[in-house]
Amino acid sequence: MPLSKYQNKRKFEKTPEPKGKVEKADKNRFVIQEHWASHHHFDFRLEQNGVLKSWAVPKGLAEEISVKRLAVQVEDHPIDYINFHGTIPPGQYGSGKVEIYDKGKYKITEQDKNKIIFELKGKKIKGSHVLIRMKNTKNWLIWKIK
């Protein structure tokens, strides 16, 4: 079950986060959420296969071409999370404030197990980007390309 890791980390009676379920239709949406948790970071999420494929990006996506940023893949999130903002209470997984930094549509131009090339069409972040997995780990690099 793609969302079991997400759901097992949360106590939904205590957190405002959506429990969610796997959706059937993908709408090629993305969201970048700014998250003030134990470490301030940005969560980058792509709608794929009925869930939000998710990466924690400590410094956020660079807007300059070729500036590489670490993106740590985390558990899939439910599609409902695309609109989530608010405060995750203290003592809960990921506790802290979450705000939507940007969202919009994306288009994949190339994808395999270790690489995704895509174009973002958000209000703040636009253009072609690449995500490349580092040696079969959960660590990826993300950067803007021409």
C-alpha positions as CSV (number, residue, x, y, z in Angstrom):
1,M,0.0,0.0,0.0
2,P,1.6,3.2,-1.1
3,L,0.2,5.4,1.7
4,S,0.8,2.9,4.6
5,K,4.2,4.5,5.6
6,Y,2.5,8.0,5.6
7,Q,-0.5,6.8,7.6
8,N,1.6,4.7,10.1
9,K,3.6,7.8,11.1
10,R,0.6,9.9,12.0
11,K,-2.2,10.0,14.7
12,F,-5.0,11.5,12.7
13,E,-7.1,12.2,15.8
14,K,-4.3,14.7,16.8
15,T,-3.1,16.1,13.5
16,P,-5.0,18.2,10.9
17,E,-3.3,16.4,8.1
18,P,-5.5,14.5,5.7
19,K,-5.5,10.7,6.0
20,G,-6.2,10.4,2.3
21,K,-6.4,7.5,-0.1
22,V,-4.9,6.6,-3.4
23,E,-6.7,8.5,-6.1
24,K,-7.4,7.1,-9.6
25,A,-6.9,10.1,-11.9
26,D,-3.6,12.1,-12.0
27,K,-3.9,15.8,-12.9
28,N,-0.2,16.5,-13.3
29,R,-0.1,18.9,-10.3
30,F,2.8,19.8,-8.1
31,V,3.1,21.6,-4.8
32,I,6.0,23.1,-2.9
33,Q,5.3,23.5,0.8
34,E,7.5,25.4,3.2
35,H,7.8,23.5,6.4
36,W,9.1,24.8,9.8
37,A,9.6,21.5,11.5
38,S,12.7,20.4,13.5
39,H,14.6,21.7,10.5
40,H,13.2,24.3,8.2
41,H,12.9,22.9,4.7
42,F,10.7,22.7,1.6
43,D,8.6,19.7,0.6
44,F,8.4,19.2,-3.2
45,R,5.6,16.9,-4.3
46,L,4.6,15.6,-7.7
47,E,1.2,14.0,-8.4
48,Q,1.9,10.5,-9.8
49,N,0.1,7.2,-9.7
50,G,-2.6,8.4,-7.4
51,V,-0.3,9.8,-4.7
52,L,2.1,12.7,-4.2
53,K,5.7,11.5,-4.7
54,S,7.5,13.6,-2.2
55,W,11.0,15.0,-1.5
56,A,12.3,17.1,1.4
57,V,14.5,19.8,-0.1
58,P,16.5,21.6,2.7
59,K,17.3,24.7,0.7
60,G,14.3,24.7,-1.7
61,L,14.4,24.6,-5.5
62,A,17.0,26.9,-7.0
63,E,15.7,29.3,-9.6
64,E,19.1,29.7,-11.2
65,I,20.1,27.2,-13.9
66,S,22.5,24.4,-12.8
67,V,22.4,25.1,-9.1
68,K,22.1,21.6,-7.6
69,R,20.1,21.0,-4.4
70,L,19.7,17.9,-2.2
71,A,16.2,16.3,-2.4
72,V,15.6,13.5,0.1
73,Q,12.8,11.2,-1.0
74,V,10.2,10.7,1.8
75,E,7.1,8.6,2.0
76,D,4.3,9.1,-0.6
77,H,1.6,11.5,0.6
78,P,-2.1,11.5,-0.3
79,I,-3.4,13.7,-3.1
80,D,-5.4,15.7,-0.5
81,Y,-2.1,16.9,0.9
82,I,-1.7,19.2,-2.2
83,N,-3.8,21.8,-0.4
84,F,-2.6,21.2,3.1
85,H,-1.4,24.2,5.2
86,G,-1.6,24.7,8.9
87,T,0.2,23.6,12.0
88,I,1.1,20.0,12.9
89,P,0.8,19.9,16.7
90,P,3.9,19.4,18.9
91,G,4.7,15.8,19.6
92,Q,3.3,14.7,16.2
93,Y,5.5,13.5,13.3
94,G,6.7,16.6,11.4
95,S,5.3,19.0,13.9
96,G,5.5,22.6,12.9
97,K,4.0,25.1,10.5
98,V,3.3,24.2,6.9
99,E,2.6,26.8,4.2
100,I,2.1,26.4,0.5
101,Y,5.0,28.1,-1.2
102,D,4.0,27.4,-4.8
103,K,1.8,25.0,-6.8
104,G,0.8,24.5,-10.4
105,K,1.0,21.9,-13.2
106,Y,3.9,19.9,-14.4
107,K,4.8,17.9,-17.5
108,I,7.3,15.0,-17.6
109,T,9.5,14.9,-20.6
110,E,11.6,11.9,-19.5
111,Q,11.4,9.4,-16.6
112,D,13.0,6.2,-15.5
113,K,13.8,4.7,-12.1
114,N,16.6,7.1,-11.3
115,K,15.8,10.2,-13.3
116,I,12.8,12.5,-13.9
117,I,13.0,15.5,-16.3
118,F,10.0,17.8,-16.0
119,E,8.7,21.3,-16.7
120,L,7.1,23.2,-13.8
121,K,4.4,25.8,-14.4
122,G,3.8,27.4,-11.1
123,K,3.2,31.0,-9.9
124,K,6.8,31.3,-8.6
125,I,8.7,28.3,-10.0
126,K,8.7,27.8,-13.7
127,G,10.9,26.0,-16.2
128,S,12.5,22.6,-16.8
129,H,14.1,20.7,-13.9
130,V,15.8,17.3,-13.4
131,L,15.7,15.0,-10.4
132,I,18.5,12.4,-10.4
133,R,18.8,9.6,-7.7
134,M,22.2,9.2,-6.1
135,K,23.4,5.5,-6.2
136,N,20.1,3.8,-5.3
137,T,19.6,5.8,-2.1
138,K,16.7,8.0,-1.0
139,N,18.9,11.0,-1.8
140,W,18.4,12.8,-5.1
141,L,19.7,16.0,-6.6
142,I,17.3,18.5,-8.2
143,W,18.3,21.4,-10.4
144,K,16.9,23.7,-13.1
145,I,18.0,23.1,-16.7
146,K,17.7,25.1,-20.0
